[in-house]
Amino acid sequence: MKIYVGNLTIDTMESALIRKFERFGVVNSVQIIKDPKTGKTQGYAIIEMPDDGQAQAAINALNRLEFNGTWWTVKQARF
């Protein structure tokens, strides 16, 4: 399942996302989305987890998590 993680700060690292999501299962990939022209983060990431049950557990636990001063939006990616 692909998971959308929104409201990330500009200094959020892929390694931090991996640590949070690995508590729930295998993480296949993490991609912090960046503007192709400026290279700056667009404030969200896409995380892929192969097991839908583990992915849903991560969504349920991490949605509205306060991290580095912002509240994450975590949901199944819809694209």
PyMOL Python script that loads the backbone (N, CA, C, O; Angstrom):
from pymol import cmd

cmd.read_pdbstr("""\
ATOM      1  N   MET A   1       0.844  -1.172   0.000  1.00  0.00           N
ATOM      2  CA  MET A   1       0.000   0.000   0.000  1.00  0.00           C
ATOM      3  C   MET A   1       0.891   1.239   0.000  1.00  0.00           C
ATOM      4  O   MET A   1       1.920   1.282   0.675  1.00  0.00           O
ATOM      5  N   LYS A   2       0.481   2.233  -0.761  1.00  0.00           N
ATOM      6  CA  LYS A   2       1.179   3.517  -0.743  1.00  0.00           C
ATOM      7  C   LYS A   2       0.470   4.433   0.245  1.00  0.00           C
ATOM      8  O   LYS A   2      -0.757   4.517   0.277  1.00  0.00           O
ATOM      9  N   ILE A   3       1.274   5.112   1.044  1.00  0.00           N
ATOM     10  CA  ILE A   3       0.769   5.958   2.120  1.00  0.00           C
ATOM     11  C   ILE A   3       1.236   7.390   1.890  1.00  0.00           C
ATOM     12  O   ILE A   3       2.410   7.635   1.611  1.00  0.00           O
ATOM     13  N   TYR A   4       0.308   8.328   2.009  1.00  0.00           N
ATOM     14  CA  TYR A   4       0.601   9.757   1.935  1.00  0.00           C
ATOM     15  C   TYR A   4       0.868  10.255   3.355  1.00  0.00           C
ATOM     16  O   TYR A   4       0.095   9.982   4.273  1.00  0.00           O
ATOM     17  N   VAL A   5       1.967  10.987   3.524  1.00  0.00           N
ATOM     18  CA  VAL A   5       2.283  11.626   4.808  1.00  0.00           C
ATOM     19  C   VAL A   5       2.454  13.113   4.533  1.00  0.00           C
ATOM     20  O   VAL A   5       3.417  13.522   3.884  1.00  0.00           O
ATOM     21  N   GLY A   6       1.530  13.913   5.020  1.00  0.00           N
ATOM     22  CA  GLY A   6       1.548  15.341   4.741  1.00  0.00           C
ATOM     23  C   GLY A   6       1.879  16.179   5.955  1.00  0.00           C
ATOM     24  O   GLY A   6       1.897  15.700   7.089  1.00  0.00           O
ATOM     25  N   ASN A   7       2.142  17.446   5.684  1.00  0.00           N
ATOM     26  CA  ASN A   7       2.463  18.454   6.685  1.00  0.00           C
ATOM     27  C   ASN A   7       3.844  18.218   7.298  1.00  0.00           C
ATOM     28  O   ASN A   7       4.049  18.432   8.492  1.00  0.00           O
ATOM     29  N   LEU A   8       4.779  17.778   6.470  1.00  0.00           N
ATOM     30  CA  LEU A   8       6.153  17.574   6.928  1.00  0.00           C
ATOM     31  C   LEU A   8       6.891  18.903   6.978  1.00  0.00           C
ATOM     32  O   LEU A   8       6.629  19.796   6.173  1.00  0.00           O
ATOM     33  N   THR A   9       7.803  19.031   7.918  1.00  0.00           N
ATOM     34  CA  THR A   9       8.656  20.212   7.966  1.00  0.00           C
ATOM     35  C   THR A   9       9.755  20.081   6.908  1.00  0.00           C
ATOM     36  O   THR A   9      10.010  18.988   6.404  1.00  0.00           O
ATOM     37  N   ILE A  10      10.392  21.184   6.581  1.00  0.00           N
ATOM     38  CA  ILE A  10      11.410  21.161   5.526  1.00  0.00           C
ATOM     39  C   ILE A  10      12.636  20.346   5.908  1.00  0.00           C
ATOM     40  O   ILE A  10      13.403  19.931   5.039  1.00  0.00           O
ATOM     41  N   ASP A  11      12.823  20.115   7.206  1.00  0.00           N
ATOM     42  CA  ASP A  11      14.002  19.362   7.635  1.00  0.00           C
ATOM     43  C   ASP A  11      13.704  17.893   7.964  1.00  0.00           C
ATOM     44  O   ASP A  11      14.565  17.203   8.510  1.00  0.00           O
ATOM     45  N   THR A  12      12.512  17.410   7.644  1.00  0.00           N
ATOM     46  CA  THR A  12      12.192  15.998   7.886  1.00  0.00           C
ATOM     47  C   THR A  12      13.045  15.120   6.979  1.00  0.00           C
ATOM     48  O   THR A  12      13.122  15.347   5.772  1.00  0.00           O
ATOM     49  N   MET A  13      13.679  14.129   7.565  1.00  0.00           N
ATOM     50  CA  MET A  13      14.563  13.226   6.820  1.00  0.00           C
ATOM     51  C   MET A  13      13.859  11.897   6.541  1.00  0.00           C
ATOM     52  O   MET A  13      12.999  11.459   7.305  1.00  0.00           O
ATOM     53  N   GLU A  14      14.244  11.268   5.428  1.00  0.00           N
ATOM     54  CA  GLU A  14      13.696   9.953   5.098  1.00  0.00           C
ATOM     55  C   GLU A  14      13.954   8.955   6.217  1.00  0.00           C
ATOM     56  O   GLU A  14      13.105   8.114   6.510  1.00  0.00           O
ATOM     57  N   SER A  15      15.117   9.045   6.839  1.00  0.00           N
ATOM     58  CA  SER A  15      15.456   8.104   7.916  1.00  0.00           C
ATOM     59  C   SER A  15      14.483   8.221   9.089  1.00  0.00           C
ATOM     60  O   SER A  15      14.161   7.215   9.720  1.00  0.00           O
ATOM     61  N   ALA A  16      14.014   9.424   9.390  1.00  0.00           N
ATOM     62  CA  ALA A  16      13.048   9.606  10.477  1.00  0.00           C
ATOM     63  C   ALA A  16      11.717   8.954  10.126  1.00  0.00           C
ATOM     64  O   ALA A  16      11.073   8.343  10.979  1.00  0.00           O
ATOM     65  N   LEU A  17      11.310   9.086   8.873  1.00  0.00           N
ATOM     66  CA  LEU A  17      10.062   8.455   8.433  1.00  0.00           C
ATOM     67  C   LEU A  17      10.180   6.934   8.480  1.00  0.00           C
ATOM     68  O   LEU A  17       9.257   6.244   8.914  1.00  0.00           O
ATOM     69  N   ILE A  18      11.306   6.428   8.037  1.00  0.00           N
ATOM     70  CA  ILE A  18      11.526   4.974   8.075  1.00  0.00           C
ATOM     71  C   ILE A  18      11.418   4.470   9.509  1.00  0.00           C
ATOM     72  O   ILE A  18      10.752   3.467   9.763  1.00  0.00           O
ATOM     73  N   ARG A  19      12.068   5.157  10.448  1.00  0.00           N
ATOM     74  CA  ARG A  19      12.019   4.726  11.852  1.00  0.00           C
ATOM     75  C   ARG A  19      10.586   4.688  12.386  1.00  0.00           C
ATOM     76  O   ARG A  19      10.212   3.750  13.090  1.00  0.00           O
ATOM     77  N   LYS A  20       9.793   5.692  12.056  1.00  0.00           N
ATOM     78  CA  LYS A  20       8.405   5.734  12.541  1.00  0.00           C
ATOM     79  C   LYS A  20       7.577   4.599  11.952  1.00  0.00           C
ATOM     80  O   LYS A  20       6.811   3.955  12.669  1.00  0.00           O
ATOM     81  N   PHE A  21       7.723   4.347  10.645  1.00  0.00           N
ATOM     82  CA  PHE A  21       6.868   3.371   9.967  1.00  0.00           C
ATOM     83  C   PHE A  21       7.347   1.937  10.147  1.00  0.00           C
ATOM     84  O   PHE A  21       6.532   1.016  10.107  1.00  0.00           O
ATOM     85  N   GLU A  22       8.639   1.722  10.341  1.00  0.00           N
ATOM     86  CA  GLU A  22       9.158   0.362  10.534  1.00  0.00           C
ATOM     87  C   GLU A  22       8.640  -0.290  11.812  1.00  0.00           C
ATOM     88  O   GLU A  22       8.695  -1.512  11.945  1.00  0.00           O
ATOM     89  N   ARG A  23       8.150   0.489  12.731  1.00  0.00           N
ATOM     90  CA  ARG A  23       7.552  -0.085  13.946  1.00  0.00           C
ATOM     91  C   ARG A  23       6.337  -0.944  13.613  1.00  0.00           C
ATOM     92  O   ARG A  23       5.934  -1.795  14.406  1.00  0.00           O
ATOM     93  N   PHE A  24       5.754  -0.718  12.436  1.00  0.00           N
ATOM     94  CA  PHE A  24       4.528  -1.419  12.046  1.00  0.00           C
ATOM     95  C   PHE A  24       4.766  -2.508  11.012  1.00  0.00           C
ATOM     96  O   PHE A  24       3.871  -3.308  10.741  1.00  0.00           O
ATOM     97  N   GLY A  25       5.963  -2.549  10.429  1.00  0.00           N
ATOM     98  CA  GLY A  25       6.264  -3.578   9.440  1.00  0.00           C
ATOM     99  C   GLY A  25       7.315  -3.120   8.445  1.00  0.00           C
ATOM    100  O   GLY A  25       7.992  -2.111   8.643  1.00  0.00           O
ATOM    101  N   VAL A  26       7.432  -3.882   7.378  1.00  0.00           N
ATOM    102  CA  VAL A  26       8.436  -3.626   6.344  1.00  0.00           C
ATOM    103  C   VAL A  26       8.080  -2.357   5.571  1.00  0.00           C
ATOM    104  O   VAL A  26       6.927  -2.151   5.192  1.00  0.00           O
ATOM    105  N   VAL A  27       9.078  -1.516   5.343  1.00  0.00           N
ATOM    106  CA  VAL A  27       8.927  -0.321   4.517  1.00  0.00           C
ATOM    107  C   VAL A  27       9.727  -0.553   3.241  1.00  0.00           C
ATOM    108  O   VAL A  27      10.949  -0.693   3.279  1.00  0.00           O
ATOM    109  N   ASN A  28       9.026  -0.593   2.111  1.00  0.00           N
ATOM    110  CA  ASN A  28       9.711  -0.800   0.829  1.00  0.00           C
ATOM    111  C   ASN A  28      10.418   0.452   0.344  1.00  0.00           C
ATOM    112  O   ASN A  28      11.535   0.383  -0.170  1.00  0.00           O
ATOM    113  N   SER A  29       9.763   1.604   0.509  1.00  0.00           N
ATOM    114  CA  SER A  29      10.368   2.834   0.003  1.00  0.00           C
ATOM    115  C   SER A  29       9.788   4.044   0.716  1.00  0.00           C
ATOM    116  O   SER A  29       8.669   4.019   1.227  1.00  0.00           O
ATOM    117  N   VAL A  30      10.586   5.103   0.733  1.00  0.00           N
ATOM    118  CA  VAL A  30      10.174   6.402   1.258  1.00  0.00           C
ATOM    119  C   VAL A  30      10.654   7.446   0.266  1.00  0.00           C
ATOM    120  O   VAL A  30      11.827   7.476  -0.105  1.00  0.00           O
ATOM    121  N   GLN A  31       9.738   8.299  -0.159  1.00  0.00           N
ATOM    122  CA  GLN A  31      10.121   9.364  -1.081  1.00  0.00           C
ATOM    123  C   GLN A  31       9.531  10.677  -0.582  1.00  0.00           C
ATOM    124  O   GLN A  31       8.314  10.864  -0.591  1.00  0.00           O
ATOM    125  N   ILE A  32      10.398  11.580  -0.149  1.00  0.00           N
ATOM    126  CA  ILE A  32       9.959  12.929   0.194  1.00  0.00           C
ATOM    127  C   ILE A  32       9.876  13.693  -1.124  1.00  0.00           C
ATOM    128  O   ILE A  32      10.862  13.800  -1.853  1.00  0.00           O
ATOM    129  N   ILE A  33       8.699  14.219  -1.419  1.00  0.00           N
ATOM    130  CA  ILE A  33       8.453  14.857  -2.712  1.00  0.00           C
ATOM    131  C   ILE A  33       9.040  16.267  -2.701  1.00  0.00           C
ATOM    132  O   ILE A  33       8.803  17.063  -1.792  1.00  0.00           O
ATOM    133  N   LYS A  34       9.812  16.539  -3.747  1.00  0.00           N
ATOM    134  CA  LYS A  34      10.485  17.838  -3.865  1.00  0.00           C
ATOM    135  C   LYS A  34      10.110  18.513  -5.172  1.00  0.00           C
ATOM    136  O   LYS A  34       9.796  17.852  -6.162  1.00  0.00           O
ATOM    137  N   ASP A  35      10.147  19.830  -5.162  1.00  0.00           N
ATOM    138  CA  ASP A  35       9.904  20.608  -6.368  1.00  0.00           C
ATOM    139  C   ASP A  35      11.057  20.362  -7.331  1.00  0.00           C
ATOM    140  O   ASP A  35      12.214  20.548  -6.954  1.00  0.00           O
ATOM    141  N   PRO A  36      10.775  19.950  -8.560  1.00  0.00           N
ATOM    142  CA  PRO A  36      11.861  19.635  -9.489  1.00  0.00           C
ATOM    143  C   PRO A  36      12.721  20.843  -9.876  1.00  0.00           C
ATOM    144  O   PRO A  36      13.882  20.681 -10.251  1.00  0.00           O
ATOM    145  N   LYS A  37      12.162  22.036  -9.786  1.00  0.00           N
ATOM    146  CA  LYS A  37      12.920  23.232 -10.163  1.00  0.00           C
ATOM    147  C   LYS A  37      13.796  23.745  -9.027  1.00  0.00           C
ATOM    148  O   LYS A  37      14.939  24.143  -9.248  1.00  0.00           O
ATOM    149  N   THR A  38      13.252  23.734  -7.805  1.00  0.00           N
ATOM    150  CA  THR A  38      13.989  24.322  -6.684  1.00  0.00           C
ATOM    151  C   THR A  38      14.674  23.278  -5.805  1.00  0.00           C
ATOM    152  O   THR A  38      15.627  23.597  -5.094  1.00  0.00           O
ATOM    153  N   GLY A  39      14.200  22.045  -5.848  1.00  0.00           N
ATOM    154  CA  GLY A  39      14.744  21.001  -4.990  1.00  0.00           C
ATOM    155  C   GLY A  39      14.235  21.062  -3.558  1.00  0.00           C
ATOM    156  O   GLY A  39      14.645  20.261  -2.717  1.00  0.00           O
ATOM    157  N   LYS A  40      13.341  22.011  -3.275  1.00  0.00           N
ATOM    158  CA  LYS A  40      12.792  22.146  -1.924  1.00  0.00           C
ATOM    159  C   LYS A  40      11.628  21.182  -1.739  1.00  0.00           C
ATOM    160  O   LYS A  40      10.890  20.877  -2.675  1.00  0.00           O
ATOM    161  N   THR A  41      11.487  20.711  -0.500  1.00  0.00           N
ATOM    162  CA  THR A  41      10.397  19.789  -0.203  1.00  0.00           C
ATOM    163  C   THR A  41       9.046  20.458  -0.424  1.00  0.00           C
ATOM    164  O   THR A  41       8.887  21.660  -0.210  1.00  0.00           O
ATOM    165  N   GLN A  42       8.077  19.654  -0.857  1.00  0.00           N
ATOM    166  CA  GLN A  42       6.713  20.150  -1.025  1.00  0.00           C
ATOM    167  C   GLN A  42       5.859  19.828   0.199  1.00  0.00           C
ATOM    168  O   GLN A  42       4.646  20.039   0.188  1.00  0.00           O
ATOM    169  N   GLY A  43       6.496  19.316   1.254  1.00  0.00           N
ATOM    170  CA  GLY A  43       5.804  19.111   2.518  1.00  0.00           C
ATOM    171  C   GLY A  43       5.088  17.786   2.667  1.00  0.00           C
ATOM    172  O   GLY A  43       4.302  17.598   3.596  1.00  0.00           O
ATOM    173  N   TYR A  44       5.362  16.855   1.743  1.00  0.00           N
ATOM    174  CA  TYR A  44       4.741  15.541   1.903  1.00  0.00           C
ATOM    175  C   TYR A  44       5.650  14.451   1.372  1.00  0.00           C
ATOM    176  O   TYR A  44       6.610  14.705   0.644  1.00  0.00           O
ATOM    177  N   ALA A  45       5.315  13.224   1.763  1.00  0.00           N
ATOM    178  CA  ALA A  45       6.093  12.059   1.345  1.00  0.00           C
ATOM    179  C   ALA A  45       5.141  10.934   0.970  1.00  0.00           C
ATOM    180  O   ALA A  45       3.980  10.914   1.376  1.00  0.00           O
ATOM    181  N   ILE A  46       5.662   9.998   0.184  1.00  0.00           N
ATOM    182  CA  ILE A  46       4.954   8.769  -0.149  1.00  0.00           C
ATOM    183  C   ILE A  46       5.778   7.613   0.405  1.00  0.00           C
ATOM    184  O   ILE A  46       6.970   7.485   0.126  1.00  0.00           O
ATOM    185  N   ILE A  47       5.120   6.787   1.188  1.00  0.00           N
ATOM    186  CA  ILE A  47       5.765   5.622   1.791  1.00  0.00           C
ATOM    187  C   ILE A  47       5.066   4.386   1.260  1.00  0.00           C
ATOM    188  O   ILE A  47       3.838   4.351   1.179  1.00  0.00           O
ATOM    189  N   GLU A  48       5.837   3.373   0.900  1.00  0.00           N
ATOM    190  CA  GLU A  48       5.244   2.133   0.414  1.00  0.00           C
ATOM    191  C   GLU A  48       5.542   1.003   1.388  1.00  0.00           C
ATOM    192  O   GLU A  48       6.692   0.746   1.744  1.00  0.00           O
ATOM    193  N   MET A  49       4.465   0.332   1.809  1.00  0.00           N
ATOM    194  CA  MET A  49       4.563  -0.842   2.683  1.00  0.00           C
ATOM    195  C   MET A  49       3.852  -1.999   1.976  1.00  0.00           C
ATOM    196  O   MET A  49       2.731  -1.825   1.499  1.00  0.00           O
ATOM    197  N   PRO A  50       4.482  -3.177   1.899  1.00  0.00           N
ATOM    198  CA  PRO A  50       3.899  -4.275   1.127  1.00  0.00           C
ATOM    199  C   PRO A  50       2.686  -4.935   1.772  1.00  0.00           C
ATOM    200  O   PRO A  50       1.846  -5.493   1.066  1.00  0.00           O
ATOM    201  N   ASP A  51       2.577  -4.884   3.084  1.00  0.00           N
ATOM    202  CA  ASP A  51       1.475  -5.542   3.781  1.00  0.00           C
ATOM    203  C   ASP A  51       0.394  -4.512   4.116  1.00  0.00           C
ATOM    204  O   ASP A  51       0.634  -3.578   4.882  1.00  0.00           O
ATOM    205  N   ASP A  52      -0.805  -4.691   3.532  1.00  0.00           N
ATOM    206  CA  ASP A  52      -1.877  -3.716   3.732  1.00  0.00           C
ATOM    207  C   ASP A  52      -2.305  -3.594   5.194  1.00  0.00           C
ATOM    208  O   ASP A  52      -2.627  -2.497   5.651  1.00  0.00           O
ATOM    209  N   GLY A  53      -2.312  -4.693   5.926  1.00  0.00           N
ATOM    210  CA  GLY A  53      -2.693  -4.647   7.338  1.00  0.00           C
ATOM    211  C   GLY A  53      -1.716  -3.838   8.164  1.00  0.00           C
ATOM    212  O   GLY A  53      -2.120  -3.048   9.018  1.00  0.00           O
ATOM    213  N   GLN A  54      -0.429  -4.033   7.913  1.00  0.00           N
ATOM    214  CA  GLN A  54       0.597  -3.267   8.621  1.00  0.00           C
ATOM    215  C   GLN A  54       0.534  -1.795   8.224  1.00  0.00           C
ATOM    216  O   GLN A  54       0.706  -0.907   9.058  1.00  0.00           O
ATOM    217  N   ALA A  55       0.286  -1.552   6.942  1.00  0.00           N
ATOM    218  CA  ALA A  55       0.176  -0.172   6.469  1.00  0.00           C
ATOM    219  C   ALA A  55      -0.999   0.528   7.141  1.00  0.00           C
ATOM    220  O   ALA A  55      -0.880   1.677   7.567  1.00  0.00           O
ATOM    221  N   GLN A  56      -2.130  -0.161   7.238  1.00  0.00           N
ATOM    222  CA  GLN A  56      -3.305   0.438   7.871  1.00  0.00           C
ATOM    223  C   GLN A  56      -3.057   0.692   9.352  1.00  0.00           C
ATOM    224  O   GLN A  56      -3.516   1.699   9.891  1.00  0.00           O
ATOM    225  N   ALA A  57      -2.342  -0.203  10.012  1.00  0.00           N
ATOM    226  CA  ALA A  57      -1.992   0.007  11.422  1.00  0.00           C
ATOM    227  C   ALA A  57      -1.124   1.254  11.578  1.00  0.00           C
ATOM    228  O   ALA A  57      -1.301   2.021  12.524  1.00  0.00           O
ATOM    229  N   ALA A  58      -0.191   1.454  10.655  1.00  0.00           N
ATOM    230  CA  ALA A  58       0.660   2.648  10.690  1.00  0.00           C
ATOM    231  C   ALA A  58      -0.174   3.905  10.475  1.00  0.00           C
ATOM    232  O   ALA A  58       0.006   4.901  11.175  1.00  0.00           O
ATOM    233  N   ILE A  59      -1.085   3.858   9.509  1.00  0.00           N
ATOM    234  CA  ILE A  59      -1.959   5.007   9.249  1.00  0.00           C
ATOM    235  C   ILE A  59      -2.753   5.348  10.504  1.00  0.00           C
ATOM    236  O   ILE A  59      -2.802   6.506  10.921  1.00  0.00           O
ATOM    237  N   ASN A  60      -3.376   4.335  11.104  1.00  0.00           N
ATOM    238  CA  ASN A  60      -4.203   4.562  12.293  1.00  0.00           C
ATOM    239  C   ASN A  60      -3.398   5.154  13.445  1.00  0.00           C
ATOM    240  O   ASN A  60      -3.892   6.021  14.165  1.00  0.00           O
ATOM    241  N   ALA A  61      -2.176   4.698  13.622  1.00  0.00           N
ATOM    242  CA  ALA A  61      -1.355   5.151  14.748  1.00  0.00           C
ATOM    243  C   ALA A  61      -0.694   6.505  14.505  1.00  0.00           C
ATOM    244  O   ALA A  61      -0.516   7.284  15.442  1.00  0.00           O
ATOM    245  N   LEU A  62      -0.329   6.790  13.259  1.00  0.00           N
ATOM    246  CA  LEU A  62       0.498   7.967  12.989  1.00  0.00           C
ATOM    247  C   LEU A  62      -0.274   9.172  12.463  1.00  0.00           C
ATOM    248  O   LEU A  62       0.266  10.278  12.446  1.00  0.00           O
ATOM    249  N   ASN A  63      -1.515   8.990  12.035  1.00  0.00           N
ATOM    250  CA  ASN A  63      -2.298  10.135  11.583  1.00  0.00           C
ATOM    251  C   ASN A  63      -2.512  11.086  12.756  1.00  0.00           C
ATOM    252  O   ASN A  63      -2.887  10.671  13.853  1.00  0.00           O
ATOM    253  N   ARG A  64      -2.267  12.362  12.505  1.00  0.00           N
ATOM    254  CA  ARG A  64      -2.368  13.426  13.500  1.00  0.00           C
ATOM    255  C   ARG A  64      -1.279  13.353  14.569  1.00  0.00           C
ATOM    256  O   ARG A  64      -1.434  13.890  15.666  1.00  0.00           O
ATOM    257  N   LEU A  65      -0.175  12.680  14.235  1.00  0.00           N
ATOM    258  CA  LEU A  65       0.980  12.636  15.127  1.00  0.00           C
ATOM    259  C   LEU A  65       1.676  13.995  15.120  1.00  0.00           C
ATOM    260  O   LEU A  65       1.880  14.586  14.060  1.00  0.00           O
ATOM    261  N   GLU A  66       2.036  14.485  16.296  1.00  0.00           N
ATOM    262  CA  GLU A  66       2.828  15.714  16.372  1.00  0.00           C
ATOM    263  C   GLU A  66       4.291  15.325  16.215  1.00  0.00           C
ATOM    264  O   GLU A  66       4.813  14.501  16.967  1.00  0.00           O
ATOM    265  N   PHE A  67       4.945  15.931  15.227  1.00  0.00           N
ATOM    266  CA  PHE A  67       6.342  15.619  14.942  1.00  0.00           C
ATOM    267  C   PHE A  67       7.044  16.894  14.500  1.00  0.00           C
ATOM    268  O   PHE A  67       6.649  17.518  13.515  1.00  0.00           O
ATOM    269  N   ASN A  68       8.073  17.277  15.222  1.00  0.00           N
ATOM    270  CA  ASN A  68       8.849  18.492  14.915  1.00  0.00           C
ATOM    271  C   ASN A  68       7.969  19.737  14.810  1.00  0.00           C
ATOM    272  O   ASN A  68       8.219  20.612  13.981  1.00  0.00           O
ATOM    273  N   GLY A  69       6.945  19.811  15.649  1.00  0.00           N
ATOM    274  CA  GLY A  69       6.123  21.015  15.701  1.00  0.00           C
ATOM    275  C   GLY A  69       4.968  21.070  14.727  1.00  0.00           C
ATOM    276  O   GLY A  69       4.265  22.080  14.681  1.00  0.00           O
ATOM    277  N   THR A  70       4.741  20.030  13.948  1.00  0.00           N
ATOM    278  CA  THR A  70       3.583  19.997  13.052  1.00  0.00           C
ATOM    279  C   THR A  70       2.795  18.712  13.294  1.00  0.00           C
ATOM    280  O   THR A  70       3.303  17.757  13.883  1.00  0.00           O
ATOM    281  N   TRP A  71       1.573  18.707  12.838  1.00  0.00           N
ATOM    282  CA  TRP A  71       0.699  17.539  12.969  1.00  0.00           C
ATOM    283  C   TRP A  71       0.611  16.855  11.618  1.00  0.00           C
ATOM    284  O   TRP A  71       0.129  17.437  10.646  1.00  0.00           O
ATOM    285  N   TRP A  72       1.077  15.625  11.564  1.00  0.00           N
ATOM    286  CA  TRP A  72       1.053  14.871  10.306  1.00  0.00           C
ATOM    287  C   TRP A  72      -0.369  14.530   9.890  1.00  0.00           C
ATOM    288  O   TRP A  72      -1.248  14.321  10.726  1.00  0.00           O
ATOM    289  N   THR A  73      -0.576  14.479   8.575  1.00  0.00           N
ATOM    290  CA  THR A  73      -1.754  13.873   7.969  1.00  0.00           C
ATOM    291  C   THR A  73      -1.264  12.600   7.307  1.00  0.00           C
ATOM    292  O   THR A  73      -0.420  12.651   6.412  1.00  0.00           O
ATOM    293  N   VAL A  74      -1.785  11.456   7.737  1.00  0.00           N
ATOM    294  CA  VAL A  74      -1.339  10.166   7.211  1.00  0.00           C
ATOM    295  C   VAL A  74      -2.570   9.415   6.717  1.00  0.00           C
ATOM    296  O   VAL A  74      -3.517   9.185   7.470  1.00  0.00           O
ATOM    297  N   LYS A  75      -2.544   9.034   5.433  1.00  0.00           N
ATOM    298  CA  LYS A  75      -3.679   8.319   4.849  1.00  0.00           C
ATOM    299  C   LYS A  75      -3.214   7.524   3.638  1.00  0.00           C
ATOM    300  O   LYS A  75      -2.102   7.715   3.145  1.00  0.00           O
ATOM    301  N   GLN A  76      -4.071   6.638   3.169  1.00  0.00           N
ATOM    302  CA  GLN A  76      -3.738   5.874   1.974  1.00  0.00           C
ATOM    303  C   GLN A  76      -3.618   6.839   0.804  1.00  0.00           C
ATOM    304  O   GLN A  76      -4.481   7.694   0.606  1.00  0.00           O
ATOM    305  N   ALA A  77      -2.546   6.700   0.028  1.00  0.00           N
ATOM    306  CA  ALA A  77      -2.344   7.554  -1.145  1.00  0.00           C
ATOM    307  C   ALA A  77      -3.401   7.205  -2.184  1.00  0.00           C
ATOM    308  O   ALA A  77      -3.730   6.033  -2.370  1.00  0.00           O
ATOM    309  N   ARG A  78      -3.927   8.207  -2.853  1.00  0.00           N
ATOM    310  CA  ARG A  78      -5.018   8.014  -3.809  1.00  0.00           C
ATOM    311  C   ARG A  78      -4.616   8.380  -5.229  1.00  0.00           C
ATOM    312  O   ARG A  78      -5.309   9.156  -5.887  1.00  0.00           O
ATOM    313  N   PHE A  79      -3.520   7.839  -5.702  1.00  0.00           N
ATOM    314  CA  PHE A  79      -3.120   8.089  -7.097  1.00  0.00           C
ATOM    315  C   PHE A  79      -2.420   6.912  -7.675  1.00  0.00           C
ATOM    316  O   PHE A  79      -2.014   6.944  -8.837  1.00  0.00           O
TER     317      PHE A  79
END
""", "prot")
cmd.dss("prot")
cmd.show_as("cartoon", "prot")
cmd.util.cbc("prot")
cmd.orient("prot")
